[in-house]
Amino acid sequence: MKAVLEVIVRGLVDEPERVRVRETVSGSRVTYDISVSERDLGKVIGRDGRIANALRTVASALAARQNREAQVEIQS
């Protein structure tokens, strides 16, 4: 799941080498901390948070296949 999010986010930004996705598992919950350059933060969040919500939807769908819950946090 981490690799899928990484590929998606790298395709959105101008500085793909600065994209970092950290996965933390706690019980049945998985948290993904996505870190991008400050310049690319708006591209990952999107207008009205649409891209961020889409990333959360993808993460939730992938996590559900493993009977888990996913949370996505985006930061620069």
C-alpha positions, 0 to 999 in steps of 0.5 A: 500500500505504501508503494502505491501511495508513493507512486501516485504522489510522485506523479503529482509533484515537481520534486518527486525525489523529495516525496517520503511516505512513512507507514505506521501500523497500530493494531488494525489501523495504518497511518501514512505520513506523506512528506513533500517539499513545501512547494509541492504541498498545494499540488498534493492537497489540491483545490478544496482538498480534493486530491488529498481526499482521493488519496485517503479514499485509495488508502482506505480501499487498499487497507480494507482489503486487509481488514484494516483502517487507513489514515493519511496525513500530508505535510511539508 
